[in-house]
Amino acid sequence: MKSVLKYLQTILAWAFVGAVLMTIIAPSVSRLLISAPVSFGVNCEPAANWSMMALIRSQVVGLVLGGLTGVFASVYFRLQQKKKSQGDTPSV
């Protein structure tokens, strides 16, 4: 059970880092690469709604990618720890 909690903590930590990074990076990337599918006239409500949905989508992507990175990093470092601990014990 303790092992599962360590995995979950690592996954959640990396997911949080991914969401924070996407929150910082997403507005500038969306401004540079994506043009809004609405006209920017006097009414700015459709453009604001579109941009908020794009930000939320990018945060979800960052959360998922951060979580997956956490899974892989956690498994990798746990395997490295096991290899080191097995290498320290003398074999008979």
PyMOL Python script that loads the backbone (N, CA, C, O; Angstrom):
from pymol import cmd

cmd.read_pdbstr("""\
ATOM      1  N   MET A   1       0.822  -1.196   0.000  1.00  0.00           N
ATOM      2  CA  MET A   1       0.000   0.000   0.000  1.00  0.00           C
ATOM      3  C   MET A   1       0.862   1.255   0.000  1.00  0.00           C
ATOM      4  O   MET A   1       0.537   2.257  -0.637  1.00  0.00           O
ATOM      5  N   LYS A   2       1.968   1.175   0.729  1.00  0.00           N
ATOM      6  CA  LYS A   2       2.871   2.320   0.800  1.00  0.00           C
ATOM      7  C   LYS A   2       3.470   2.621  -0.573  1.00  0.00           C
ATOM      8  O   LYS A   2       3.676   3.781  -0.932  1.00  0.00           O
ATOM      9  N   SER A   3       3.745   1.564  -1.334  1.00  0.00           N
ATOM     10  CA  SER A   3       4.294   1.721  -2.675  1.00  0.00           C
ATOM     11  C   SER A   3       3.299   2.412  -3.603  1.00  0.00           C
ATOM     12  O   SER A   3       3.678   3.267  -4.402  1.00  0.00           O
ATOM     13  N   VAL A   4       2.022   2.037  -3.494  1.00  0.00           N
ATOM     14  CA  VAL A   4       0.984   2.641  -4.324  1.00  0.00           C
ATOM     15  C   VAL A   4       0.852   4.125  -4.011  1.00  0.00           C
ATOM     16  O   VAL A   4       0.682   4.941  -4.917  1.00  0.00           O
ATOM     17  N   LEU A   5       0.929   4.474  -2.734  1.00  0.00           N
ATOM     18  CA  LEU A   5       0.846   5.886  -2.352  1.00  0.00           C
ATOM     19  C   LEU A   5       2.020   6.687  -2.903  1.00  0.00           C
ATOM     20  O   LEU A   5       1.848   7.837  -3.307  1.00  0.00           O
ATOM     21  N   LYS A   6       3.204   6.095  -2.923  1.00  0.00           N
ATOM     22  CA  LYS A   6       4.361   6.786  -3.504  1.00  0.00           C
ATOM     23  C   LYS A   6       4.152   7.035  -4.990  1.00  0.00           C
ATOM     24  O   LYS A   6       4.445   8.120  -5.492  1.00  0.00           O
ATOM     25  N   TYR A   7       3.641   6.024  -5.695  1.00  0.00           N
ATOM     26  CA  TYR A   7       3.357   6.192  -7.119  1.00  0.00           C
ATOM     27  C   TYR A   7       2.325   7.290  -7.345  1.00  0.00           C
ATOM     28  O   TYR A   7       2.506   8.144  -8.213  1.00  0.00           O
ATOM     29  N   LEU A   8       1.250   7.271  -6.570  1.00  0.00           N
ATOM     30  CA  LEU A   8       0.209   8.277  -6.734  1.00  0.00           C
ATOM     31  C   LEU A   8       0.711   9.680  -6.416  1.00  0.00           C
ATOM     32  O   LEU A   8       0.348  10.635  -7.103  1.00  0.00           O
ATOM     33  N   GLN A   9       1.532   9.816  -5.395  1.00  0.00           N
ATOM     34  CA  GLN A   9       2.086  11.122  -5.067  1.00  0.00           C
ATOM     35  C   GLN A   9       2.977  11.634  -6.187  1.00  0.00           C
ATOM     36  O   GLN A   9       2.930  12.814  -6.534  1.00  0.00           O
ATOM     37  N   THR A  10       3.779  10.760  -6.747  1.00  0.00           N
ATOM     38  CA  THR A  10       4.653  11.159  -7.850  1.00  0.00           C
ATOM     39  C   THR A  10       3.837  11.557  -9.073  1.00  0.00           C
ATOM     40  O   THR A  10       4.128  12.562  -9.722  1.00  0.00           O
ATOM     41  N   ILE A  11       2.815  10.764  -9.384  1.00  0.00           N
ATOM     42  CA  ILE A  11       1.969  11.064 -10.538  1.00  0.00           C
ATOM     43  C   ILE A  11       1.264  12.398 -10.353  1.00  0.00           C
ATOM     44  O   ILE A  11       1.245  13.222 -11.267  1.00  0.00           O
ATOM     45  N   LEU A  12       0.692  12.614  -9.190  1.00  0.00           N
ATOM     46  CA  LEU A  12      -0.023  13.866  -8.942  1.00  0.00           C
ATOM     47  C   LEU A  12       0.914  15.075  -8.950  1.00  0.00           C
ATOM     48  O   LEU A  12       0.540  16.148  -9.424  1.00  0.00           O
ATOM     49  N   ALA A  13       2.120  14.904  -8.429  1.00  0.00           N
ATOM     50  CA  ALA A  13       3.078  16.007  -8.436  1.00  0.00           C
ATOM     51  C   ALA A  13       3.452  16.388  -9.866  1.00  0.00           C
ATOM     52  O   ALA A  13       3.476  17.571 -10.207  1.00  0.00           O
ATOM     53  N   TRP A  14       3.742  15.402 -10.694  1.00  0.00           N
ATOM     54  CA  TRP A  14       4.098  15.688 -12.084  1.00  0.00           C
ATOM     55  C   TRP A  14       2.908  16.234 -12.868  1.00  0.00           C
ATOM     56  O   TRP A  14       3.080  17.084 -13.742  1.00  0.00           O
ATOM     57  N   ALA A  15       1.711  15.756 -12.562  1.00  0.00           N
ATOM     58  CA  ALA A  15       0.515  16.282 -13.229  1.00  0.00           C
ATOM     59  C   ALA A  15       0.320  17.748 -12.874  1.00  0.00           C
ATOM     60  O   ALA A  15      -0.034  18.553 -13.735  1.00  0.00           O
ATOM     61  N   PHE A  16       0.546  18.094 -11.635  1.00  0.00           N
ATOM     62  CA  PHE A  16       0.427  19.489 -11.210  1.00  0.00           C
ATOM     63  C   PHE A  16       1.468  20.354 -11.910  1.00  0.00           C
ATOM     64  O   PHE A  16       1.159  21.457 -12.360  1.00  0.00           O
ATOM     65  N   VAL A  17       2.695  19.863 -12.002  1.00  0.00           N
ATOM     66  CA  VAL A  17       3.747  20.608 -12.699  1.00  0.00           C
ATOM     67  C   VAL A  17       3.380  20.802 -14.165  1.00  0.00           C
ATOM     68  O   VAL A  17       3.581  21.885 -14.716  1.00  0.00           O
ATOM     69  N   GLY A  18       2.844  19.765 -14.800  1.00  0.00           N
ATOM     70  CA  GLY A  18       2.432  19.879 -16.199  1.00  0.00           C
ATOM     71  C   GLY A  18       1.325  20.900 -16.386  1.00  0.00           C
ATOM     72  O   GLY A  18       1.347  21.668 -17.348  1.00  0.00           O
ATOM     73  N   ALA A  19       0.354  20.920 -15.475  1.00  0.00           N
ATOM     74  CA  ALA A  19      -0.741  21.884 -15.579  1.00  0.00           C
ATOM     75  C   ALA A  19      -0.248  23.307 -15.375  1.00  0.00           C
ATOM     76  O   ALA A  19      -0.694  24.223 -16.066  1.00  0.00           O
ATOM     77  N   VAL A  20       0.663  23.502 -14.440  1.00  0.00           N
ATOM     78  CA  VAL A  20       1.213  24.843 -14.202  1.00  0.00           C
ATOM     79  C   VAL A  20       2.011  25.316 -15.411  1.00  0.00           C
ATOM     80  O   VAL A  20       1.875  26.463 -15.836  1.00  0.00           O
ATOM     81  N   LEU A  21       2.832  24.449 -15.958  1.00  0.00           N
ATOM     82  CA  LEU A  21       3.617  24.838 -17.130  1.00  0.00           C
ATOM     83  C   LEU A  21       2.728  25.166 -18.327  1.00  0.00           C
ATOM     84  O   LEU A  21       2.985  26.131 -19.048  1.00  0.00           O
ATOM     85  N   MET A  22       1.687  24.369 -18.538  1.00  0.00           N
ATOM     86  CA  MET A  22       0.786  24.661 -19.652  1.00  0.00           C
ATOM     87  C   MET A  22       0.007  25.948 -19.423  1.00  0.00           C
ATOM     88  O   MET A  22      -0.323  26.643 -20.385  1.00  0.00           O
ATOM     89  N   THR A  23      -0.294  26.280 -18.173  1.00  0.00           N
ATOM     90  CA  THR A  23      -0.969  27.538 -17.872  1.00  0.00           C
ATOM     91  C   THR A  23      -0.075  28.711 -18.231  1.00  0.00           C
ATOM     92  O   THR A  23      -0.559  29.741 -18.702  1.00  0.00           O
ATOM     93  N   ILE A  24       1.212  28.567 -18.015  1.00  0.00           N
ATOM     94  CA  ILE A  24       2.154  29.637 -18.333  1.00  0.00           C
ATOM     95  C   ILE A  24       2.415  29.713 -19.828  1.00  0.00           C
ATOM     96  O   ILE A  24       2.460  30.806 -20.392  1.00  0.00           O
ATOM     97  N   ILE A  25       2.588  28.568 -20.477  1.00  0.00           N
ATOM     98  CA  ILE A  25       3.011  28.527 -21.872  1.00  0.00           C
ATOM     99  C   ILE A  25       1.852  28.672 -22.860  1.00  0.00           C
ATOM    100  O   ILE A  25       2.024  29.282 -23.915  1.00  0.00           O
ATOM    101  N   ALA A  26       0.684  28.129 -22.542  1.00  0.00           N
ATOM    102  CA  ALA A  26      -0.418  28.021 -23.504  1.00  0.00           C
ATOM    103  C   ALA A  26      -0.883  29.344 -24.100  1.00  0.00           C
ATOM    104  O   ALA A  26      -1.090  29.397 -25.313  1.00  0.00           O
ATOM    105  N   PRO A  27      -1.060  30.418 -23.329  1.00  0.00           N
ATOM    106  CA  PRO A  27      -1.551  31.647 -23.965  1.00  0.00           C
ATOM    107  C   PRO A  27      -0.614  32.189 -25.039  1.00  0.00           C
ATOM    108  O   PRO A  27      -1.078  32.638 -26.087  1.00  0.00           O
ATOM    109  N   SER A  28       0.693  32.155 -24.797  1.00  0.00           N
ATOM    110  CA  SER A  28       1.615  32.675 -25.802  1.00  0.00           C
ATOM    111  C   SER A  28       1.674  31.773 -27.025  1.00  0.00           C
ATOM    112  O   SER A  28       1.783  32.265 -28.148  1.00  0.00           O
ATOM    113  N   VAL A  29       1.604  30.461 -26.825  1.00  0.00           N
ATOM    114  CA  VAL A  29       1.627  29.537 -27.953  1.00  0.00           C
ATOM    115  C   VAL A  29       0.357  29.663 -28.779  1.00  0.00           C
ATOM    116  O   VAL A  29       0.415  29.688 -30.009  1.00  0.00           O
ATOM    117  N   SER A  30      -0.788  29.743 -28.113  1.00  0.00           N
ATOM    118  CA  SER A  30      -2.034  29.858 -28.862  1.00  0.00           C
ATOM    119  C   SER A  30      -2.113  31.183 -29.610  1.00  0.00           C
ATOM    120  O   SER A  30      -2.696  31.251 -30.691  1.00  0.00           O
ATOM    121  N   ARG A  31      -1.539  32.216 -29.051  1.00  0.00           N
ATOM    122  CA  ARG A  31      -1.529  33.513 -29.730  1.00  0.00           C
ATOM    123  C   ARG A  31      -0.643  33.470 -30.976  1.00  0.00           C
ATOM    124  O   ARG A  31      -0.961  34.103 -31.982  1.00  0.00           O
ATOM    125  N   LEU A  32       0.460  32.734 -30.916  1.00  0.00           N
ATOM    126  CA  LEU A  32       1.382  32.682 -32.040  1.00  0.00           C
ATOM    127  C   LEU A  32       0.943  31.722 -33.145  1.00  0.00           C
ATOM    128  O   LEU A  32       1.088  32.027 -34.329  1.00  0.00           O
ATOM    129  N   LEU A  33       0.407  30.568 -32.759  1.00  0.00           N
ATOM    130  CA  LEU A  33       0.173  29.513 -33.737  1.00  0.00           C
ATOM    131  C   LEU A  33      -1.263  29.365 -34.207  1.00  0.00           C
ATOM    132  O   LEU A  33      -1.499  28.835 -35.293  1.00  0.00           O
ATOM    133  N   ILE A  34      -2.211  29.811 -33.431  1.00  0.00           N
ATOM    134  CA  ILE A  34      -3.604  29.528 -33.743  1.00  0.00           C
ATOM    135  C   ILE A  34      -4.357  30.832 -33.958  1.00  0.00           C
ATOM    136  O   ILE A  34      -4.245  31.770 -33.168  1.00  0.00           O
ATOM    137  N   SER A  35      -5.119  30.874 -35.029  1.00  0.00           N
ATOM    138  CA  SER A  35      -5.996  32.020 -35.226  1.00  0.00           C
ATOM    139  C   SER A  35      -7.400  31.607 -34.813  1.00  0.00           C
ATOM    140  O   SER A  35      -7.831  30.483 -35.071  1.00  0.00           O
ATOM    141  N   ALA A  36      -8.097  32.514 -34.177  1.00  0.00           N
ATOM    142  CA  ALA A  36      -9.424  32.195 -33.651  1.00  0.00           C
ATOM    143  C   ALA A  36     -10.415  31.957 -34.784  1.00  0.00           C
ATOM    144  O   ALA A  36     -10.354  32.644 -35.804  1.00  0.00           O
ATOM    145  N   PRO A  37     -11.323  31.004 -34.628  1.00  0.00           N
ATOM    146  CA  PRO A  37     -12.298  30.727 -35.683  1.00  0.00           C
ATOM    147  C   PRO A  37     -13.510  31.665 -35.636  1.00  0.00           C
ATOM    148  O   PRO A  37     -14.543  31.362 -36.234  1.00  0.00           O
ATOM    149  N   VAL A  38     -13.399  32.779 -34.947  1.00  0.00           N
ATOM    150  CA  VAL A  38     -14.492  33.751 -34.871  1.00  0.00           C
ATOM    151  C   VAL A  38     -13.975  35.108 -35.328  1.00  0.00           C
ATOM    152  O   VAL A  38     -12.774  35.374 -35.286  1.00  0.00           O
ATOM    153  N   SER A  39     -14.887  35.953 -35.762  1.00  0.00           N
ATOM    154  CA  SER A  39     -14.466  37.299 -36.188  1.00  0.00           C
ATOM    155  C   SER A  39     -14.313  38.188 -34.964  1.00  0.00           C
ATOM    156  O   SER A  39     -15.091  38.095 -34.015  1.00  0.00           O
ATOM    157  N   PHE A  40     -13.324  39.032 -34.995  1.00  0.00           N
ATOM    158  CA  PHE A  40     -13.066  39.953 -33.896  1.00  0.00           C
ATOM    159  C   PHE A  40     -13.676  41.310 -34.234  1.00  0.00           C
ATOM    160  O   PHE A  40     -12.970  42.231 -34.645  1.00  0.00           O
ATOM    161  N   GLY A  41     -14.963  41.423 -34.063  1.00  0.00           N
ATOM    162  CA  GLY A  41     -15.647  42.686 -34.298  1.00  0.00           C
ATOM    163  C   GLY A  41     -15.870  43.408 -32.992  1.00  0.00           C
ATOM    164  O   GLY A  41     -15.023  43.371 -32.100  1.00  0.00           O
ATOM    165  N   VAL A  42     -16.998  44.058 -32.880  1.00  0.00           N
ATOM    166  CA  VAL A  42     -17.333  44.781 -31.661  1.00  0.00           C
ATOM    167  C   VAL A  42     -17.655  43.809 -30.526  1.00  0.00           C
ATOM    168  O   VAL A  42     -17.324  44.075 -29.371  1.00  0.00           O
ATOM    169  N   ASN A  43     -18.295  42.692 -30.847  1.00  0.00           N
ATOM    170  CA  ASN A  43     -18.662  41.718 -29.836  1.00  0.00           C
ATOM    171  C   ASN A  43     -17.473  40.790 -29.572  1.00  0.00           C
ATOM    172  O   ASN A  43     -17.089  40.008 -30.441  1.00  0.00           O
ATOM    173  N   CYS A  44     -16.907  40.877 -28.398  1.00  0.00           N
ATOM    174  CA  CYS A  44     -15.725  40.072 -28.055  1.00  0.00           C
ATOM    175  C   CYS A  44     -16.077  38.801 -27.298  1.00  0.00           C
ATOM    176  O   CYS A  44     -15.180  38.026 -26.964  1.00  0.00           O
ATOM    177  N   GLU A  45     -17.336  38.565 -27.022  1.00  0.00           N
ATOM    178  CA  GLU A  45     -17.723  37.394 -26.239  1.00  0.00           C
ATOM    179  C   GLU A  45     -17.355  36.077 -26.910  1.00  0.00           C
ATOM    180  O   GLU A  45     -16.820  35.200 -26.231  1.00  0.00           O
ATOM    181  N   PRO A  46     -17.611  35.886 -28.209  1.00  0.00           N
ATOM    182  CA  PRO A  46     -17.209  34.605 -28.818  1.00  0.00           C
ATOM    183  C   PRO A  46     -15.696  34.389 -28.781  1.00  0.00           C
ATOM    184  O   PRO A  46     -15.233  33.266 -28.580  1.00  0.00           O
ATOM    185  N   ALA A  47     -14.939  35.444 -28.970  1.00  0.00           N
ATOM    186  CA  ALA A  47     -13.477  35.307 -28.931  1.00  0.00           C
ATOM    187  C   ALA A  47     -12.998  34.978 -27.526  1.00  0.00           C
ATOM    188  O   ALA A  47     -12.088  34.166 -27.360  1.00  0.00           O
ATOM    189  N   ALA A  48     -13.588  35.588 -26.526  1.00  0.00           N
ATOM    190  CA  ALA A  48     -13.205  35.298 -25.141  1.00  0.00           C
ATOM    191  C   ALA A  48     -13.575  33.869 -24.773  1.00  0.00           C
ATOM    192  O   ALA A  48     -12.791  33.174 -24.126  1.00  0.00           O
ATOM    193  N   ASN A  49     -14.759  33.422 -25.175  1.00  0.00           N
ATOM    194  CA  ASN A  49     -15.167  32.040 -24.902  1.00  0.00           C
ATOM    195  C   ASN A  49     -14.240  31.045 -25.585  1.00  0.00           C
ATOM    196  O   ASN A  49     -13.852  30.040 -24.990  1.00  0.00           O
ATOM    197  N   TRP A  50     -13.889  31.325 -26.828  1.00  0.00           N
ATOM    198  CA  TRP A  50     -12.997  30.430 -27.561  1.00  0.00           C
ATOM    199  C   TRP A  50     -11.623  30.362 -26.897  1.00  0.00           C
ATOM    200  O   TRP A  50     -11.058  29.279 -26.743  1.00  0.00           O
ATOM    201  N   SER A  51     -11.090  31.512 -26.506  1.00  0.00           N
ATOM    202  CA  SER A  51      -9.752  31.518 -25.908  1.00  0.00           C
ATOM    203  C   SER A  51      -9.742  30.823 -24.547  1.00  0.00           C
ATOM    204  O   SER A  51      -8.765  30.155 -24.208  1.00  0.00           O
ATOM    205  N   MET A  52     -10.802  30.967 -23.772  1.00  0.00           N
ATOM    206  CA  MET A  52     -10.856  30.273 -22.488  1.00  0.00           C
ATOM    207  C   MET A  52     -10.957  28.759 -22.678  1.00  0.00           C
ATOM    208  O   MET A  52     -10.343  27.995 -21.933  1.00  0.00           O
ATOM    209  N   MET A  53     -11.724  28.331 -23.667  1.00  0.00           N
ATOM    210  CA  MET A  53     -11.809  26.894 -23.938  1.00  0.00           C
ATOM    211  C   MET A  53     -10.466  26.348 -24.426  1.00  0.00           C
ATOM    212  O   MET A  53     -10.088  25.228 -24.083  1.00  0.00           O
ATOM    213  N   ALA A  54      -9.754  27.133 -25.222  1.00  0.00           N
ATOM    214  CA  ALA A  54      -8.427  26.702 -25.679  1.00  0.00           C
ATOM    215  C   ALA A  54      -7.469  26.594 -24.501  1.00  0.00           C
ATOM    216  O   ALA A  54      -6.659  25.668 -24.449  1.00  0.00           O
ATOM    217  N   LEU A  55      -7.550  27.518 -23.562  1.00  0.00           N
ATOM    218  CA  LEU A  55      -6.689  27.471 -22.383  1.00  0.00           C
ATOM    219  C   LEU A  55      -7.021  26.255 -21.527  1.00  0.00           C
ATOM    220  O   LEU A  55      -6.121  25.569 -21.042  1.00  0.00           O
ATOM    221  N   ILE A  56      -8.298  25.989 -21.343  1.00  0.00           N
ATOM    222  CA  ILE A  56      -8.702  24.839 -20.534  1.00  0.00           C
ATOM    223  C   ILE A  56      -8.264  23.533 -21.194  1.00  0.00           C
ATOM    224  O   ILE A  56      -7.799  22.620 -20.512  1.00  0.00           O
ATOM    225  N   ARG A  57      -8.411  23.437 -22.522  1.00  0.00           N
ATOM    226  CA  ARG A  57      -7.954  22.230 -23.235  1.00  0.00           C
ATOM    227  C   ARG A  57      -6.449  22.043 -23.062  1.00  0.00           C
ATOM    228  O   ARG A  57      -5.984  20.927 -22.834  1.00  0.00           O
ATOM    229  N   SER A  58      -5.696  23.121 -23.170  1.00  0.00           N
ATOM    230  CA  SER A  58      -4.247  22.986 -23.035  1.00  0.00           C
ATOM    231  C   SER A  58      -3.861  22.619 -21.605  1.00  0.00           C
ATOM    232  O   SER A  58      -2.882  21.902 -21.399  1.00  0.00           O
ATOM    233  N   GLN A  59      -4.615  23.099 -20.615  1.00  0.00           N
ATOM    234  CA  GLN A  59      -4.333  22.704 -19.239  1.00  0.00           C
ATOM    235  C   GLN A  59      -4.618  21.222 -19.019  1.00  0.00           C
ATOM    236  O   GLN A  59      -3.872  20.548 -18.308  1.00  0.00           O
ATOM    237  N   VAL A  60      -5.673  20.715 -19.613  1.00  0.00           N
ATOM    238  CA  VAL A  60      -5.981  19.293 -19.490  1.00  0.00           C
ATOM    239  C   VAL A  60      -4.894  18.460 -20.166  1.00  0.00           C
ATOM    240  O   VAL A  60      -4.481  17.429 -19.636  1.00  0.00           O
ATOM    241  N   VAL A  61      -4.433  18.905 -21.331  1.00  0.00           N
ATOM    242  CA  VAL A  61      -3.344  18.203 -22.013  1.00  0.00           C
ATOM    243  C   VAL A  61      -2.089  18.212 -21.145  1.00  0.00           C
ATOM    244  O   VAL A  61      -1.415  17.191 -21.016  1.00  0.00           O
ATOM    245  N   GLY A  62      -1.778  19.351 -20.557  1.00  0.00           N
ATOM    246  CA  GLY A  62      -0.615  19.439 -19.674  1.00  0.00           C
ATOM    247  C   GLY A  62      -0.756  18.550 -18.457  1.00  0.00           C
ATOM    248  O   GLY A  62       0.220  17.949 -18.009  1.00  0.00           O
ATOM    249  N   LEU A  63      -1.961  18.459 -17.917  1.00  0.00           N
ATOM    250  CA  LEU A  63      -2.213  17.603 -16.765  1.00  0.00           C
ATOM    251  C   LEU A  63      -1.998  16.140 -17.123  1.00  0.00           C
ATOM    252  O   LEU A  63      -1.369  15.401 -16.366  1.00  0.00           O
ATOM    253  N   VAL A  64      -2.513  15.723 -18.262  1.00  0.00           N
ATOM    254  CA  VAL A  64      -2.356  14.325 -18.697  1.00  0.00           C
ATOM    255  C   VAL A  64      -0.888  14.023 -19.011  1.00  0.00           C
ATOM    256  O   VAL A  64      -0.356  12.999 -18.582  1.00  0.00           O
ATOM    257  N   LEU A  65      -0.238  14.914 -19.758  1.00  0.00           N
ATOM    258  CA  LEU A  65       1.166  14.676 -20.096  1.00  0.00           C
ATOM    259  C   LEU A  65       2.056  14.685 -18.851  1.00  0.00           C
ATOM    260  O   LEU A  65       2.983  13.883 -18.742  1.00  0.00           O
ATOM    261  N   GLY A  66       1.779  15.576 -17.932  1.00  0.00           N
ATOM    262  CA  GLY A  66       2.534  15.603 -16.681  1.00  0.00           C
ATOM    263  C   GLY A  66       2.317  14.338 -15.872  1.00  0.00           C
ATOM    264  O   GLY A  66       3.259  13.806 -15.284  1.00  0.00           O
ATOM    265  N   GLY A  67       1.079  13.851 -15.836  1.00  0.00           N
ATOM    266  CA  GLY A  67       0.799  12.609 -15.132  1.00  0.00           C
ATOM    267  C   GLY A  67       1.505  11.422 -15.755  1.00  0.00           C
ATOM    268  O   GLY A  67       2.063  10.584 -15.047  1.00  0.00           O
ATOM    269  N   LEU A  68       1.483  11.346 -17.088  1.00  0.00           N
ATOM    270  CA  LEU A  68       2.185  10.252 -17.766  1.00  0.00           C
ATOM    271  C   LEU A  68       3.691  10.332 -17.553  1.00  0.00           C
ATOM    272  O   LEU A  68       4.349   9.309 -17.367  1.00  0.00           O
ATOM    273  N   THR A  69       4.232  11.534 -17.578  1.00  0.00           N
ATOM    274  CA  THR A  69       5.658  11.709 -17.305  1.00  0.00           C
ATOM    275  C   THR A  69       5.977  11.253 -15.890  1.00  0.00           C
ATOM    276  O   THR A  69       7.012  10.634 -15.644  1.00  0.00           O
ATOM    277  N   GLY A  70       5.085  11.564 -14.970  1.00  0.00           N
ATOM    278  CA  GLY A  70       5.269  11.121 -13.590  1.00  0.00           C
ATOM    279  C   GLY A  70       5.248   9.616 -13.463  1.00  0.00           C
ATOM    280  O   GLY A  70       6.028   9.043 -12.703  1.00  0.00           O
ATOM    281  N   VAL A  71       4.360   8.970 -14.202  1.00  0.00           N
ATOM    282  CA  VAL A  71       4.303   7.500 -14.169  1.00  0.00           C
ATOM    283  C   VAL A  71       5.621   6.918 -14.664  1.00  0.00           C
ATOM    284  O   VAL A  71       6.207   6.054 -14.013  1.00  0.00           O
ATOM    285  N   PHE A  72       6.080   7.389 -15.805  1.00  0.00           N
ATOM    286  CA  PHE A  72       7.318   6.847 -16.365  1.00  0.00           C
ATOM    287  C   PHE A  72       8.527   7.171 -15.499  1.00  0.00           C
ATOM    288  O   PHE A  72       9.399   6.322 -15.314  1.00  0.00           O
ATOM    289  N   ALA A  73       8.592   8.384 -14.967  1.00  0.00           N
ATOM    290  CA  ALA A  73       9.715   8.756 -14.111  1.00  0.00           C
ATOM    291  C   ALA A  73       9.701   7.935 -12.827  1.00  0.00           C
ATOM    292  O   ALA A  73      10.750   7.487 -12.366  1.00  0.00           O
ATOM    293  N   SER A  74       8.533   7.740 -12.256  1.00  0.00           N
ATOM    294  CA  SER A  74       8.426   6.976 -11.019  1.00  0.00           C
ATOM    295  C   SER A  74       8.856   5.528 -11.227  1.00  0.00           C
ATOM    296  O   SER A  74       9.615   4.975 -10.430  1.00  0.00           O
ATOM    297  N   VAL A  75       8.368   4.925 -12.293  1.00  0.00           N
ATOM    298  CA  VAL A  75       8.758   3.534 -12.582  1.00  0.00           C
ATOM    299  C   VAL A  75      10.254   3.440 -12.850  1.00  0.00           C
ATOM    300  O   VAL A  75      10.915   2.524 -12.361  1.00  0.00           O
ATOM    301  N   TYR A  76      10.790   4.374 -13.616  1.00  0.00           N
ATOM    302  CA  TYR A  76      12.217   4.346 -13.950  1.00  0.00           C
ATOM    303  C   TYR A  76      13.090   4.468 -12.697  1.00  0.00           C
ATOM    304  O   TYR A  76      14.029   3.694 -12.511  1.00  0.00           O
ATOM    305  N   PHE A  77      12.773   5.442 -11.843  1.00  0.00           N
ATOM    306  CA  PHE A  77      13.605   5.648 -10.659  1.00  0.00           C
ATOM    307  C   PHE A  77      13.439   4.514  -9.650  1.00  0.00           C
ATOM    308  O   PHE A  77      14.391   4.175  -8.947  1.00  0.00           O
ATOM    309  N   ARG A  78      12.268   3.933  -9.568  1.00  0.00           N
ATOM    310  CA  ARG A  78      12.081   2.794  -8.668  1.00  0.00           C
ATOM    311  C   ARG A  78      12.886   1.584  -9.173  1.00  0.00           C
ATOM    312  O   ARG A  78      13.475   0.853  -8.377  1.00  0.00           O
ATOM    313  N   LEU A  79      12.907   1.379 -10.483  1.00  0.00           N
ATOM    314  CA  LEU A  79      13.708   0.276 -11.034  1.00  0.00           C
ATOM    315  C   LEU A  79      15.196   0.518 -10.805  1.00  0.00           C
ATOM    316  O   LEU A  79      15.943  -0.418 -10.523  1.00  0.00           O
ATOM    317  N   GLN A  80      15.622   1.761 -10.924  1.00  0.00           N
ATOM    318  CA  GLN A  80      17.030   2.081 -10.671  1.00  0.00           C
ATOM    319  C   GLN A  80      17.393   1.815  -9.212  1.00  0.00           C
ATOM    320  O   GLN A  80      18.481   1.318  -8.920  1.00  0.00           O
ATOM    321  N   GLN A  81      16.484   2.147  -8.301  1.00  0.00           N
ATOM    322  CA  GLN A  81      16.729   1.880  -6.885  1.00  0.00           C
ATOM    323  C   GLN A  81      16.835   0.384  -6.620  1.00  0.00           C
ATOM    324  O   GLN A  81      17.690  -0.052  -5.851  1.00  0.00           O
ATOM    325  N   LYS A  82      15.980  -0.396  -7.247  1.00  0.00           N
ATOM    326  CA  LYS A  82      16.020  -1.841  -7.058  1.00  0.00           C
ATOM    327  C   LYS A  82      17.317  -2.428  -7.596  1.00  0.00           C
ATOM    328  O   LYS A  82      17.898  -3.320  -6.978  1.00  0.00           O
ATOM    329  N   LYS A  83      17.774  -1.933  -8.747  1.00  0.00           N
ATOM    330  CA  LYS A  83      19.028  -2.428  -9.318  1.00  0.00           C
ATOM    331  C   LYS A  83      20.202  -2.107  -8.407  1.00  0.00           C
ATOM    332  O   LYS A  83      21.090  -2.937  -8.216  1.00  0.00           O
ATOM    333  N   LYS A  84      20.209  -0.897  -7.844  1.00  0.00           N
ATOM    334  CA  LYS A  84      21.297  -0.514  -6.940  1.00  0.00           C
ATOM    335  C   LYS A  84      21.277  -1.349  -5.671  1.00  0.00           C
ATOM    336  O   LYS A  84      22.323  -1.778  -5.184  1.00  0.00           O
ATOM    337  N   SER A  85      20.078  -1.578  -5.136  1.00  0.00           N
ATOM    338  CA  SER A  85      19.993  -2.366  -3.902  1.00  0.00           C
ATOM    339  C   SER A  85      20.349  -3.827  -4.156  1.00  0.00           C
ATOM    340  O   SER A  85      20.905  -4.475  -3.269  1.00  0.00           O
ATOM    341  N   GLN A  86      20.052  -4.363  -5.326  1.00  0.00           N
ATOM    342  CA  GLN A  86      20.424  -5.736  -5.643  1.00  0.00           C
ATOM    343  C   GLN A  86      21.916  -5.850  -5.913  1.00  0.00           C
ATOM    344  O   GLN A  86      22.520  -6.890  -5.651  1.00  0.00           O
ATOM    345  N   GLY A  87      22.515  -4.779  -6.439  1.00  0.00           N
ATOM    346  CA  GLY A  87      23.949  -4.809  -6.711  1.00  0.00           C
ATOM    347  C   GLY A  87      24.784  -4.719  -5.454  1.00  0.00           C
ATOM    348  O   GLY A  87      25.941  -5.140  -5.453  1.00  0.00           O
ATOM    349  N   ASP A  88      24.222  -4.174  -4.374  1.00  0.00           N
ATOM    350  CA  ASP A  88      24.966  -4.038  -3.117  1.00  0.00           C
ATOM    351  C   ASP A  88      25.038  -5.338  -2.322  1.00  0.00           C
ATOM    352  O   ASP A  88      25.963  -5.526  -1.531  1.00  0.00           O
ATOM    353  N   THR A  89      24.078  -6.230  -2.519  1.00  0.00           N
ATOM    354  CA  THR A  89      24.078  -7.490  -1.765  1.00  0.00           C
ATOM    355  C   THR A  89      25.027  -8.477  -2.413  1.00  0.00           C
ATOM    356  O   THR A  89      25.002  -8.646  -3.633  1.00  0.00           O
ATOM    357  N   PRO A  90      25.868  -9.138  -1.617  1.00  0.00           N
ATOM    358  CA  PRO A  90      26.786 -10.128  -2.186  1.00  0.00           C
ATOM    359  C   PRO A  90      26.045 -11.402  -2.590  1.00  0.00           C
ATOM    360  O   PRO A  90      25.162 -11.872  -1.872  1.00  0.00           O
ATOM    361  N   SER A  91      26.404 -11.937  -3.709  1.00  0.00           N
ATOM    362  CA  SER A  91      25.780 -13.173  -4.160  1.00  0.00           C
ATOM    363  C   SER A  91      26.629 -14.353  -3.731  1.00  0.00           C
ATOM    364  O   SER A  91      27.855 -14.252  -3.680  1.00  0.00           O
ATOM    365  N   VAL A  92      25.988 -15.471  -3.421  1.00  0.00           N
ATOM    366  CA  VAL A  92      26.693 -16.650  -2.892  1.00  0.00           C
ATOM    367  C   VAL A  92      26.914 -17.656  -3.977  1.00  0.00           C
ATOM    368  O   VAL A  92      27.491 -18.715  -3.729  1.00  0.00           O
TER     369      VAL A  92
END
""", "prot")
cmd.dss("prot")
cmd.show_as("cartoon", "prot")
cmd.util.cbc("prot")
cmd.orient("prot")
